[in-house]
Amino acid sequence: MEKMWSGRFSASASNLLDQFNASIMYDRKLYKEDIEGSLAHAQMLAKQGILTQDELKQIQDGLSQVKKEIESGEFEWNISDEDLHMGIEKRLTQIIGDTGKKLHTARSRNDQVAVDFRRFVLRKNLEISELLKLLMKEIVVVAEKHTDTLLPGMTHLQHAQPINFGFHLGAYLSMFKRDIERFESSYERNNVSPLGCAALAGTPHKIDREYSAELLGFESVSVNCLDTVSDRDFALEILFNISTMMMHISRLSEELVLWSSYEFGFIELSDEYSTGSSIMPQKKNPDVPELLRGKTGRVYGALVGLLTVMKGLPLAYNKDTQEDKEGVFDAVETAEISLEILKEAIKTMQVKAKNMNSACKVGHLSATDLADYLVEKCNIPFREAHFITGKAVAKSEELGIDLSEIELKYLQEIDARISQDVLDFLVLENSMNARESQGGTATNRTKEQLDYFKKYLEEK
């Protein structure tokens, strides 16, 4: 079949070139954006007197039929059409005749694909933000039930200080809030219309770019056409935003895997979101968080892939840029299902508070509190207090107990300046609640933080 651009060529494209060159089998995902962009372009052309009102009506009716055919499955996607733009335009022309050939006046596939892809990415920025909010709401529900459930706070994956489980979950709320802010910032920054830039330098036709931008919901038009048709920063941004979000999801997933093991026993994932072994009948595997960790690398690959495509391209549009979509489509789908299934896994998991509390009696979590006591109550320099506390930890190890359980007599054998009131400092609940500085783990501060996130979500 003759290509729409074949006038300059004396030989037809080979079948191999059609296979290598075509994007229609995946960029057809943008059919709604493409039809909406064409409708806006046609309406602008009619407003400017470039199309008659009758021609506009024919194009509108024809595109409406094309859309119905696509959504009913009747539309024939043909690899020889190269991309969805050519496929839709060809079908439109078959339906309404030569008027369909006028639709491309003052437009290039360069600005056409930039419009379609940009609008898809803008929409997905907002949709992923909404999914993040739903995940955050579910985490808040769990966190509010555990603002006094003790949990070993760790550094280097070693027991460090007692915190509460709600406070720990609040750290992820902070991460996901930043993710939302990144998606929203990208939406605002990239909400500019490429339509009317044509191939690279604008068009001699008397068009109204601001009018077509308004019809498509863009906030403004782009400033420089040469940049606009070759710009894929908006695609790189959503890939970076998804990659960062998936990194946060992966960190939480790593903890869910650890917490659900027998060694930790802090949570149990529901049967709905766990799998078994083909050979070991006793197994209950945390496949959901494990897959979430794995899919993070897949998203990183899409980001690095597009960065690599873009790094050496001269201005303006180059065919290399056709490689921008598949990675974004895949990353978006990965992000969406990851957010949905993580939300459900958290919603249905069982929190084993007793095991968390028991784990706090391993590792001498109140050691820092003893050092702080020596500084505050005994006026001992911190370095000396650190040494004395180390001796107390060693004594506890010798006795086979946790520092929080040590008797006063053993502490006074180490240093006679220690008084009875030290025992209050060593109680794990007191240790956790002593950390009342803003942003700290004390129960009242944790509740304050959760109220902050609830208010943030309510205002969204």
N, C-alpha and C positions, 0 to 999 in steps of 0.2 A: 504493500500500500504506500502511496506517495506521502512523504513527510510534508508538514506545513512549511518547513524551511528549505525544501528541496530545489527551489528554483535555480540556485547557483550551481547545482551538482548535475553531472552527466551520468553518474552511476548510482545505483541504489545502495543503501547501507547493507552490509552483510548481516546475516542472522547472528553471527558471533558478536558483532558490534551492538546489535539490538540487545542482546543478553547482558553485555558488559556495561552498556551505557544507560540502561533503563533504571528508573527508580519507582515506576508506577505501582509495583507490587507491594511497596511499603509506604510510599508517600500518599497513597490514597486514603490513609488515615486522616488526612487534612481536608477531606472533601467538603465538610461544612464550612471551614474557614475559607476555602477557595471560592465556593459559591457565594458566600456572604461578601467576600472581597469584590467579586465580579459584579454583584448587584449594586454595591456602593459605587464602584467605578462607573457603571452604566448610568446610574442616577446622576452622578456628577457630570458626565458627558452630556446628558440631556439638559441639565441645568445650564450648562455653558453653550448650548445650541449646537453641539457637535453631533449629537443624536437627536432625532425627532421623538416626540412623545409616543408615536406609534411604534417606532423602532425600540424604544425603551420597554414598552409593554410586551412586545414580542420576546425580547431578551428575558424579561422577568418571568413570563409564562414558560419559556423554554427551560430556563434554569430551574424553575419549580418542578418541571417534569423530570429533568435530569436527577434532581435530588430524590424524588420519589423512586425513580428506577434504581438508584444506588441503594437506598434504604430497604427496598423490597428484594434486592438481590438480582434484579433483572439486568442491571448495567453490565456491559461486557468490558472488563479491563483487559486491554490488549498491550502486550509488551512492546509492540511496534510503535505505540503512541508515546513512548519514552517516560512521560510523567503524567500525573493526574491533571495538570493544567491543560496539556494538549488533548488528553482523553476527553475531558469535559467539554472543551471548546469544540472538538470534532463532533461530539454527539449533539451539542447545541446547534451546530450548523446543519447537521442532518435533520434536526427537528424544525428549525425556522428558516433555513435557507441562508442566503447571502448576508442577511442582517447579522447573523451570528459571527460573521467575519469582521464586523465593525467593532465588536466588543474590545478587541485588543488595541484599538486606537489609543495612542498616548500612554501605552503600557508595555513593559517588557516582562518576560518570565523572571527576570532578575528582581524587579520590585514586587512582582506577584508572589513569588515564593517567599520573599522576605516578609511580606504581609501575612501570608498564611502561617508560616512557621512561628513568627513573632507572636501572633495572636494565640496560637496553641500554647506556647510557652508561658505567656502572660496568664492565661486561664489556669494552667497547671500550677503556677506559683501560688495562686489563691486557693485552689482545691487542696493542695498538699498542706497549706497552712491550716485549713479547716480540719483536716485529718489529724494534724498535730495537736490542735486544741482539744479534740475528742480524746486523744491519748492522754494529754495532760489532765483532763477532768477525771479520768479513771485513776490515774496515779494519785491525785489529790484525795479521792475517796478512800483508797487504801492507806495513804499516809496519815490521814486524820484519825484512823483507828489505832495508830501505833506511835503516838507522840510521847508515850512513856514506856514503850517496849525497848528494853536495853539491847544494844547490838555492839559487838566489838568494832570500833572504828579502826581502820588499818592504814598503815603506810608500809610500802614494800611488801604488801600482803602479809604483814606481821601485825599482831594485836598491838594497838597503840593506846587509845583512850576510849572510854565508854561514850557512846552516842545513842540516840534513839533511831528506830527504823524509819519513822516519819521524816526525820532530818536527813537521813541518807537518801531517801526517795526525793526529797526536796532538791538535792544536787542535780538530779536528772530533770526536774521541772525547770531549773535554771538553764540547763543546756537546751531543752526543747523550746523554751521561750526565745532564746537567742536565734534558734533555727527559724522560728516564725518571723522574727524581725528581719532576718536575711532575705527570706522569700518576699516579704512585703516591700523591703527596700528595692529589691530587684524589679518588682512589679512597677513601682513608681518611677524608677530610673529609666526603664526600657519601654515605657508606655508612649512611644512616639511612632507616627505612621511613616512607613517607607513608600506608600503608594504615591505615584507621580514622579518618582525618581527615574523611572524607565530603566534603560540599560545601565547607565552610569552618570549621565550628565544632565538629567532632566529632559524636557520635551519642548518643542516649539509650539505645541498646541496650547491654547489658552485655557488651561485647566484650573481647578480650584482645589488645591491639596487640603486646605483646612476643612473644606466642606466634606470631602470623602473621609477625612480623619474623624470628623465628628460623627458621621454615619456609622463608623466602625467602632466607636467608643474609645478612640485614642485621645490622650490629653493634648497632644500637640503634633506637629510634623517634624521630621528630622531636619537638621540644619544643612548638611552637606551630602549631596546625592552620591558622590564617589565613595564616601565612607559607608553610606547606608546600605548599598546593595551588596557590599562585601563584609559587612559587620555580622559577626556571630557571637559577640560578647554576651548577648542575652541567653544564648544556648549554653555557653561556657558557665555563665553564672548559675543557671539552674542546676547544671551538673555539679558545680562546686557546692552549691547549697545542699543538694541531695547527698553528696559525698560526705559532707560534714555532719549532716543529720544521721546518715547511716553509721558514721563513726560513733556517734553518741549511742545509737541503738545497739551497735556492736559491743560497746563497753557495758551497757546494761545487760545485754544478752550473756556476756561472759560471766557476769555475777549471777544471773539466773541459773546458768549451768553449774557453777560452783555451789551455789546455795541449795540446789536440788540434789546434790550428791549426798551419799551417806556420811561422808566426812564432815560436811557442814550441817545438813538437815535443817536448814532455815526455812525452806519453802517446799511445797510439793505442787508441781504443775498438774492441772486437771487432766483426766484421761482424754478429754476432747482434744487437747493440744499436746499429746505425747504419743509416742509410738513404741512398739515392742521389737523384740529380736526374733529373727527367723530360726534361731537355734537355741537361745537361752530363754525359757519361758518366764523367768522371774524378772526380766529386764523391763524397765520403764525409761525410755530414752527421751532426753530433752531436745527433740529434733527441731522444734520451732526456734529456740534461741540459737541453736547451732547453725541452722540455715540462715538466720539473720546475720550471724557473723560472716558466713561464707558469701552471701550476696553483697556484702559491703565491698569486697574486692572486685566484684563484677561492675559495680557502679564506678569505682575508682578507674577501672579500665576504660570506661566510656569517656570520662573526663580527660584522661591522659591521651586517649585516641584523638579527640577533637582538638586538644591543644597542639598535638603533633601535626594534624592536618593544617591548622591555621598558621603555624609559626613561620612558614616560608612563602606565603602567598603574596604576590605583587597585587597592587590595585588594578582593576576593581574585582568583578566577579570572576571566579575560576571554577571549572567543573569539579575540582577537588571538594568544593564546598557541598557538593551533593552528599558527601559522607557525614554530614552533620546530623542527620535525622534519626537513623536507626539506633544509635547509642542513646540519644535523648529519649526516644520512645521507650526503649527497654528500661532505662533508668527510672523514668516516670512510673512505669508499670510496677517495677520493683519497689519503689518508694511507697506507692499506694497500698499494695498488698502487705508490705512489711508493717506499715503503721496500723493497718486494720487488724492483722493477726497478733501483733504485740499487745494492742489494747485488750483483745479478748483473752490472751494468755495471762495478763496481769489481773484482769477482772475475775478470772476463774481460779487463780492459784490460791493455795492454802498457805497462810503465814504461820509458822510454828514458833510462836513467841517464847515458849518455855525453853526451846533449844537455843534461841538467840540469847536469852538471859543467862543460861548456863554457860554459854561460850564466853561470856564476859568475865567469868571466874578463872579463866585461863590466860596467862600472859601478863599478870600484874598490871592491869589497866589503870590502877589508881596511883602508880609510881610518881607520875608528874604531880599529882595532888600532894603527896608527901613532900616532895621537893618544894612546892609552893608554900606548904605549911611551914617548913623550916625557914624559908625566907621571910614570910609574913609574920609569923608568930614568935620565932626564935631569933630573928634579926641575923640570920646566918647568910653569908654571901652565897650566891647561887652555885658557883663552882664547888664550894664545900658541901652545899646541900645536895648537889648532884651525886657527890661521892658517898655521902651518908646514905642516901636513898639506894644507891647501888649495893651497899652493904646489907640494907634491909631486904632487898630483893634476893640477895644471895642466901640470907638466913631463911627466908620463906621457902626458897628452893630446897634448902637442907631439911626443913620441916615437912616438905611435901604439901604445902598449902599455897593458896594465893595470897598476895600481899594484903588484899582487902580483909583477910581472915586472921591476920597475925595478932597476937596478944601484945598488950602494952609493955609487958615486962621485957620482951625480946627487943623492942624498939629502944627502950631505956638502957638496955645493956650496950647498945650501939652508941647512943648519945643521951646523956642524962638530962639534957635540956628539953627533951620531948615530954609533953604533958598528956594528961587524959584526953583533952579535947582533940588530939590527933585522930582518934578513932572515927570521929564524925567525918573527917576529911577523906578517910579511906573507904567509906560506904559508897558503892558503885553508883547508886541513884543520886547521892549527893554530889559525886564527882561529875556526873553528866549535867546535873542542874546548876552546878557552880559556873558553868560556861555560859554566862548570861550576856556576854558582849554582843553587840548587834551582829546578827548573822550566825550566832553560835547555836550549839545543840541543845541548850536547856529547853525543857518542854514548853515553857511560855514563849521562848524565842521561836521554836519550831512552829507553834500555832500561829504566831505572828507572820512567819514566812508563808505558811499555807494560806492564810487570809489574804496575803498580798497576791498570791497566784490566783486565788479564787476571784478576787476583784478584777484582776487583769483579764481573766477569761470571761467574766460577766460583761465587761466593757467592750469586748470584741464582737 
